[in-house]
Amino acid sequence: MVVEIFSSIQGEGLHLGRRQIFIRLADCNLSCAYCDTEFFRASLFPCEIRPGCGFSTDRENPVPGYEIAELVAGWNRDLPGAHHSISITGGEPLCQAAALAIWLPELRKILPIHLETNGTLPEALAPLLSEIDFISIDFKLASVTGVTTPWEEHKRFLALAAQSPCQVKLVVGPQTSFDELGTAVRFIHDIAPDVPLILQPQTIERRVSLAAHQLLEMQALAAAIHRDIRVIPQVHHFLNAP
């Protein structure tokens, strides 16, 4: 089940600034306090009329995979070279791993596949790895999500994902302590020492929730543990992009 399909600028992580075709899927296995996206199932979903135009038409769920592939191929033909990749996002897209097993081989013939995931469903990821070009993993800190960090699930997922090009994003907020941050960074480093780690300040009312000096202190702590640390806010909010 699809929530929406649109073309926009990637606003997070290492692919910041690249234009992607976003396919947002329904369902999620978590309930994070900071989540800013809809992921509920509906009989209709909005799909942009033209890539990036901002105007949508409703399509029916469940949508056949071949229709999505035809749509993406058409957008790629209409705007050659404009899109870097296809972002499969959610919700948690791996909740629909069976559908992705059918869709991804055809979509990947058109553009590379960028998977956005909460990093807690390793069994769902394993059979899809060969059809994914980049994995973006949101590591869940309890101070920000409001729920206990799923340490064991993250451990198994990260060990698997680190075999492919990937990044880990840590959303940090005013309530994130240095102890919690240090524990998470050491945990990630022990499993995937070469994977880029993004400190992403929580966005509240379209504003970065931490001052520059706070982010620099967090960066210094993390950099003493892990080699590749980046501080990257959610830029799409500044662009008023979806």
N, C-alpha and C positions, 0 to 999 in steps of 0.2 A: 504494500500500500504506500502510495506516494503522498507527501504533504504539499510539495511545490517543486517546480522546475524553473530556473531563471539563470541569467547570465550576469555576473558581477565580478568585482575585484576581491581577491582573497585578502582578508583583513587581519590574519593572524599567522604567526610563526614564520618559518623559513621561506615560504612561498608568498610572503607579504607583497602585495602590489601586482601579482600575476592575475590575469583574467581567467576565470574558470566558468564552466557550466556546472551549476549546483543542482544536484538531485537530492532533495531532502526526503528521507523516508520516515514513516510513522513508527511509533513504539520506542520505549526505552525501559531498560531493566533497573534504572536508578531514578532517584528523585532529588536532584541537587537544588539547593536553595537559590543559587545564583543563575540558574538556567534561564535564558532569554529567548528561547525558541519554542514554537508550537510543534508537537509531535503526535497529536492525537489522530486517530483514524477518522476518515470522512468519506462519504460516497463520491464527493467531487473534490478536485484539487486545482489550484490556480497554476497555469503554465503561461509564461510570457508569450505574447503574440509574435514578437520579434526579439532576438537576444539583446537585452539591455534597454529595451524601450520603456520599461516600467509599467506597462499595461498587460493585463493577463486575461485569458479566457479559461473557463472551467472545462476540465476533462474528467472522465469517469474513472473511478477506482473499481476493481483492480485493473491497472493498465497493463496490457501485454508488453513484454520486453521488446518485441520487435518494433512497437510503436515508439518507444523511448529511443531506440537505436536510430530509427528513421528521423526522428526529430533532431537528435544531436548531430547526425550526419548532415542534415539540411542546414543547421546553424553553422556547422564547420565549413560547408561549401559557400554559404552566403558571406561569411567573414573569414576568409582564409588567413591563417596565421594569427588571428586575434586571441584565440583561447590556448592557454598553456596545457590545460588538463581538465578532467571531469572530477569534481569533488562529490564524493558519495558521503552524505552527512545525515544528521538526524536531529533529535532523537538519537538512538543507537542503531546504526544501520546493520550491525551484525545480528540484531534480533530477527532480521529477514535474510539470513544467510542462504537459505534455500533458493530464494529468488535471485540473490546476487550470483549464485553459482551458474545461473542461466544467463543473466544479463551481462556480467562483466566480460566474458570472452568476446562478445559482439561489440560492446562499448569500447573495449581496449583496442579494437581494430581502427577506431576513429581517433581517439586521443588517449594519453596516459591516464591512469586511474589514481586518484588521491583519496585515500580513506580517512575520514575523521571519526575517531572512536574513543569511547571512554576507557578502553583497555582492560575490560573485565571479562571478556568472553573468548578465552584462548581456543577452546574447542571449535568455536564457530569460525575463527580466523584461519586455522591451520589448512583446511582444504582450499582456501581462496588465495593463499599467498602468491601463487604463481601468476595470478591475474591482477595483482596490485603493484603499482610502481612506487608508491610512497605512502607511509602510514603516519598519521598524526595522532598521538596518544595523549589524552587528557588524564593526568594523574590527579586523583581526587583527595585533596586535603580536607580533613574533617572540619577544620576551622572555617572553611569557606562553604562547603557543601551542606553542612549540618547533619551529616551522617558519618558513620565510622569509615575510615579509609579501608578499602578492600585490599589489604596488603597481599594476601595469598594469590588472589586473582591477578593483581597487577604484576606480581613476580612471574607467574607462568606466562602471562601475555607478553611482557616485555622481553623475556628470554626468547620467545618465538619471533616477535616483531623485529628484534635487533639483528636478525639474519638478513633483513631487507633494509633499504633506505628508509629512515624514519626519524621522527623527532618526538620528544616528550615535552608537553606543556604543563607547567605548574601554575594554576591560578592562585595568586596570593592576594590577601586583603588586609585591612587594618587589624583584624583579629588574629592574623597568622603570627605565631610566636617564632623566635629564632630557634627554639628547641625543636618545634614541629618541622620547620623548614630544613634544619640540619639533618634530622632523622630521615626525611624524605629524600634529600639529595644523596646522602650516603647509601640509602637503599637502592636508588636508581644507579648510582655509580658502580656498586658492587655487581650489578647484573649487566649493565650496558655502559661501560666506561667511555666508549667512543661516540655515543649517540648525543647529538646536540640537545641541550636542555634549555627550554624557554621559560623564563619567569614572566608570567603574564599578569599584570596588575588587574584586579577585579574592576570592572566598569560598573559604576552606580550612577544612574540618571545621566548616561552618556558622558561621564567624566571619569578620569582615572582616580581611583580611590586612595592612592598612596602618593605622598610627596616625593620629590626627586631624591632627597637625602635618605628617605626610608628605603627606596628601591636600590640605591647605591650600597646601603648597608647590607641588604639582602644579597645583592650581587657579590659583594666581597665575601660574605660567609659561604655562599655556594661555590664561588670560584676557588676557594681554598680546598675544596673537596673534589670538584668535577672540572675537567679541563675546558669544556666548551659550554659556556653560559652566555645566553643572550637575554636582554630585557626588551620585550616587545609588547606594547599595548595593543588593544583591539582597534585598529585604525579605521575599519569600516564604519564605526560609529561617527568618527569625525567627518567622513565623506557623506554621511546620511545614506549609505548604501545598505542593501539588505544583508 
